[in-house]
Amino acid sequence: MGKPDPVDGEHSGGRSVMYHPRAPLRRTPHDRKIAGVCGGLAEHFALDPTLVRVGYALATVFTAFAGCLVYVILWLVIPERDD
């Protein structure tokens, strides 16, 4: 067994530890180009959507377009956010 994780405001090793919960992974309806997958990933990880799209496009090209299949799978698996 181990020690429990510190909660907000608790000290861990002489430093204060704060955890910020992430937004749930959802496809975004307002920041989408095709299905909102990259926009949803950007919101979840607090990144710029343009950087996520460029990175995803480069990864798709350098993996012999396997990213297209991954995108379709993510499109089917990640639910759309209800606004």
Rosetta blueprint (number, residue, H / E / L):
1 M L
2 G L
3 K L
4 P L
5 D L
6 P L
7 V L
8 D L
9 G L
10 E L
11 H E
12 S E
13 G L
14 G L
15 R E
16 S E
17 V L
18 M L
19 Y L
20 H L
21 P L
22 R L
23 A L
24 P L
25 L L
26 R L
27 R E
28 T L
29 P L
30 H L
31 D L
32 R L
33 K L
34 I L
35 A L
36 G L
37 V H
38 C H
39 G H
40 G H
41 L H
42 A H
43 E H
44 H H
45 F L
46 A L
47 L L
48 D L
49 P H
50 T H
51 L H
52 V H
53 R H
54 V H
55 G H
56 Y H
57 A H
58 L H
59 A H
60 T H
61 V H
62 F H
63 T L
64 A L
65 F L
66 A H
67 G H
68 C H
69 L H
70 V H
71 Y H
72 V H
73 I H
74 L H
75 W H
76 L H
77 V H
78 I L
79 P L
80 E E
81 R L
82 D L
83 D L
